[in-house]
Amino acid sequence: MSAILVTGANGQVGFELQRSLRALGNVVALTRADMDLAAEASILAALDEHKPGIIVNPAAYTAVDRAESDKELAMAVNATAPGILARWAADHGAVLMHYSTDYVFDGAKADPYREDDAVNPQSVYGESKWRGEEAVRASGAQHAILRTSWVYGHHGSNFLKTILRLAGERSALNIVADQVGAPTSAALIADVTRTVIERVRASRDSGELSGTYHLTAQGSTSWYGYAGHIVRETLAANVKLTLSLDALKPISTAEYPTPAKRPANSRLDCRKLMDRFDIALPLWQEGVDDVLARLRATGN
């Protein structure tokens, strides 16, 4: 059976994919040193060397604020590279699994976003990810684009780990309370990816499964609510913090300006994914609690 090639092996999702996909066969996990997504020659050389039957592409330029002043690199990695991967997949009969983001939407909708809602990215990062989606769709490759949000995990840097660190260092903390979404674990994304790949392999016509799907944990919260849950659960586990729950204060987006505009509403409607692949998605608190427990167990 041909290899499953995973990009971004050192990233949060790439790290978990190596665990999750191992049961499906030979996984070739590549870092930036192995495949530079900003260089077409590097991408094609790696693909031609490993000849994967399935390409899984979690690698991305994710420095949202820095992208505002580093547009060329963000576009190369997030917009151009997915198109190169997808065209190679189309030419070689491979399947591409690609990941996108809630940032393709403007966040102005009152309800969770569906896959067919109009996009309106408000940042360079969001625009670059949208262009990457479009390049994948235009390639003719069999593909699944999984849009997700608020990703965190045991491995790598993320909001959860930042809050844990700050809660052990500070006596007060201000957190934005008027942006809502669903914290989604890298492990969940990886496990759902495995399920989708299994279904694609089993299908007589995997092209029928091609499309864009929303993938987040269920329920929603604000960044303030998310931080409160982290602190509350950590204190309940008898971990000493310098921060009390009362010292965690809600603020508005306007009080915490950033170079890149964030969506006020990052909620994604995942019913299409759940129905098409018969997947049950957990509440966001379950994944957060699992990672908190794992971090405590490993002393991180």
C-alpha positions in Angstrom: 0.0 0.0 0.0 1.4 3.4 -0.9 2.5 5.8 1.8 0.6 8.4 3.7 2.6 11.6 3.5 2.1 14.1 6.4 3.5 17.6 6.2 4.3 19.8 9.2 5.4 16.9 11.4 6.5 19.2 14.2 3.2 21.1 14.4 0.3 20.4 16.7 -1.8 18.5 14.2 1.1 17.0 12.4 2.4 15.5 15.7 -1.0 13.9 16.5 -1.5 12.7 12.9 1.6 10.5 13.3 0.0 8.8 16.2 -3.5 8.5 14.7 -2.5 7.4 11.1 0.1 4.8 12.1 -2.6 2.1 12.1 -3.4 2.8 8.5 0.1 1.9 7.1 3.3 3.5 6.2 3.3 7.2 7.4 6.0 9.5 6.1 6.1 12.5 8.3 8.0 15.5 6.9 9.3 18.6 8.6 10.0 21.9 6.9 13.6 20.7 6.5 12.3 17.8 4.4 9.7 19.8 2.4 9.8 23.5 2.3 6.3 24.6 1.4 7.6 28.0 0.3 9.6 26.4 -2.4 7.9 24.5 -5.3 11.0 22.5 -6.1 11.3 21.2 -2.6 7.6 20.2 -2.6 7.8 18.3 -5.9 11.1 16.6 -5.0 9.6 15.2 -1.8 6.4 14.1 -3.5 8.3 12.4 -6.3 10.6 10.7 -3.8 7.9 9.2 -1.6 5.1 8.8 -4.1 2.3 8.9 -1.5 -1.2 7.6 -2.2 -2.6 10.1 0.4 -1.2 13.5 1.2 -2.2 15.0 4.6 -1.3 18.7 4.8 -1.6 20.3 8.2 1.4 22.5 7.7 0.6 26.2 7.4 1.8 29.7 8.1 -0.2 30.3 11.3 1.4 33.5 12.8 -1.8 35.4 12.2 -0.6 38.8 13.2 2.8 38.5 11.6 1.2 37.6 8.3 -0.1 41.1 8.0 3.5 42.3 7.4 4.8 39.0 5.9 2.1 38.5 3.2 4.4 37.0 0.6 5.5 34.0 2.8 2.0 33.5 4.2 0.6 33.3 0.6 3.4 31.0 -0.5 2.8 28.5 2.3 -1.0 28.8 2.7 -2.2 29.6 -0.8 0.4 28.4 -3.4 1.7 25.3 -1.7 -1.7 23.6 -1.3 -2.3 24.0 -5.1 1.1 22.4 -5.9 0.2 19.5 -3.6 -3.3 19.1 -5.1 -2.1 19.2 -8.7 0.5 16.5 -8.0 -2.3 14.5 -6.3 -4.5 14.9 -9.3 -1.7 13.9 -11.7 -0.8 10.8 -9.7 -4.2 9.6 -8.5 -3.6 10.5 -4.9 -6.0 11.9 -2.3 -5.3 15.2 -0.5 -6.5 15.9 3.0 -6.1 19.7 3.6 -7.0 21.9 6.6 -8.4 25.4 6.7 -9.8 27.8 9.2 -12.7 29.8 10.5 -10.8 32.9 9.5 -12.1 32.5 5.9 -15.3 34.1 7.4 -15.8 37.6 8.7 -17.4 36.5 11.9 -20.4 38.7 11.5 -23.0 35.9 11.2 -25.2 35.3 14.3 -25.3 31.5 13.8 -22.6 28.9 13.3 -21.2 29.0 9.8 -22.1 26.3 7.2 -19.7 25.2 4.5 -21.7 27.0 1.8 -21.8 30.3 3.6 -20.2 33.2 1.8 -16.5 33.8 2.8 -15.2 37.2 3.6 -11.7 36.9 5.2 -10.6 40.0 7.2 -6.9 39.3 7.5 -4.0 38.2 5.3 -4.0 34.8 7.1 -7.7 34.3 6.3 -7.3 35.3 2.7 -4.3 33.0 2.3 -6.1 30.1 3.7 -9.1 30.8 1.4 -6.9 31.0 -1.6 -5.4 27.6 -0.6 -8.9 26.1 -0.5 -9.7 27.4 -3.9 -6.5 26.0 -5.4 -7.3 22.6 -4.0 -10.8 22.7 -5.4 -9.6 23.8 -8.8 -7.0 21.1 -9.1 -9.4 18.2 -9.9 -7.8 16.1 -7.1 -9.9 13.9 -4.9 -9.8 15.9 -1.6 -11.3 16.8 1.7 -10.8 20.2 3.1 -11.4 20.3 6.9 -12.0 23.7 8.4 -11.3 24.0 12.1 -10.8 26.6 14.8 -9.0 27.4 18.1 -6.6 24.4 17.8 -4.6 23.3 20.9 -2.8 20.2 22.0 -0.3 18.6 24.3 2.5 19.3 21.8 3.4 22.8 20.6 2.4 26.3 21.6 -1.2 27.3 22.0 -3.7 29.3 24.1 -4.3 26.6 26.7 -0.6 26.3 27.5 -0.1 30.0 27.5 -3.0 30.5 30.0 -1.5 27.7 32.2 1.9 29.5 32.2 0.5 32.9 32.9 -1.8 31.6 35.7 1.3 30.4 37.4 3.1 33.7 37.0 0.5 36.5 37.4 -2.0 37.6 39.9 -4.4 39.1 37.4 -5.2 38.5 33.7 -7.5 40.1 31.2 -9.0 37.9 28.5 -11.2 38.8 25.5 -14.8 37.8 26.1 -16.6 38.9 22.9 -15.1 36.4 20.5 -16.8 32.9 20.5 -15.8 29.6 19.1 -15.0 26.0 20.0 -11.6 25.0 21.3 -10.7 21.9 19.2 -7.9 19.5 20.1 -5.2 18.4 17.6 -5.9 14.8 18.7 -9.6 15.1 17.7 -8.6 16.6 14.3 -6.1 13.7 13.7 -8.6 11.0 14.7 -11.3 12.4 12.5 -8.8 12.6 9.7 -8.1 8.9 10.1 -11.9 8.1 9.9 -12.2 10.1 6.8 -9.2 8.4 5.2 -10.7 5.0 6.1 -14.0 5.9 4.4 -12.2 7.2 1.3 -10.2 4.0 1.0 -13.4 1.9 1.4 -15.4 3.9 -1.1 -15.6 2.6 -4.6 -15.7 6.2 -5.7 -13.8 8.3 -3.3 -14.5 11.3 -5.4 -18.0 11.3 -4.0 -16.5 12.2 -0.6 -14.5 15.1 -2.0 -15.5 18.5 -0.5 -15.3 20.9 2.3 -16.2 20.0 5.8 -16.3 21.8 9.2 -14.6 20.1 12.0 -14.6 21.4 15.6 -15.5 20.1 19.0 -19.1 20.8 19.9 -20.5 23.6 22.0 -18.9 27.0 22.2 -17.4 29.5 24.6 -15.4 32.8 24.6 -11.7 33.1 25.1 -12.6 34.3 28.6 -14.8 31.3 29.2 -12.1 29.0 27.8 -9.5 30.5 30.1 -11.8 30.3 33.1 -12.3 26.6 32.4 -8.6 26.0 32.3 -8.0 27.8 35.6 -11.0 26.2 37.3 -10.0 22.7 36.3 -6.4 23.2 37.2 -7.2 24.5 40.7 -9.7 21.6 41.1 -6.7 19.3 40.5 -4.9 20.9 43.5 -2.3 22.6 41.3 -1.0 25.8 42.9 -1.5 28.9 40.8 -0.8 32.6 41.5 -4.0 33.5 39.7 -7.5 33.1 41.2 -10.6 32.8 39.2 -11.8 36.2 40.5 -8.6 37.8 39.1 -9.5 36.6 35.6 -11.2 39.6 34.0 -13.3 39.9 30.8 -12.4 42.6 28.2 -13.6 43.5 24.8 -11.8 43.0 21.5 -11.5 46.8 21.3 -9.5 46.7 24.5 -7.0 44.3 23.1 -6.1 45.5 19.6 -4.1 43.2 17.3 -2.6 43.7 13.8 -5.0 41.1 12.3 -8.7 41.2 12.9 -10.2 38.2 14.6 -13.7 36.8 13.8 -16.2 37.6 16.5 -18.0 34.4 15.7 -15.8 31.4 14.9 -18.5 28.8 15.5 -18.7 26.2 12.7 -21.7 24.0 11.9 -20.3 20.4 11.7 -23.4 18.5 10.7 -22.3 17.8 7.2 -19.1 16.0 8.4 -21.0 14.1 11.1 -23.7 12.9 8.7 -21.4 12.1 5.8 -18.9 10.1 7.8 -21.0 9.0 10.8 -18.9 10.8 13.3 -19.8 11.9 16.8 -17.9 15.0 17.9 -17.3 15.6 21.7 -18.0 18.7 23.7 -15.0 21.1 23.7 -14.6 20.7 27.5 -13.7 17.0 27.1 -10.7 17.6 24.9 -9.5 20.4 27.1 -9.7 18.3 30.2 -7.8 15.5 28.5 -4.9 17.7 27.6 -4.9 19.4 31.0 -4.6 15.9 32.6 -1.9 14.9 30.2 0.1 18.0 30.9 -0.2 17.4 34.6 0.9 13.8 34.2 3.9 14.7 32.2 4.9 17.7 34.4 4.6 20.1 31.5 
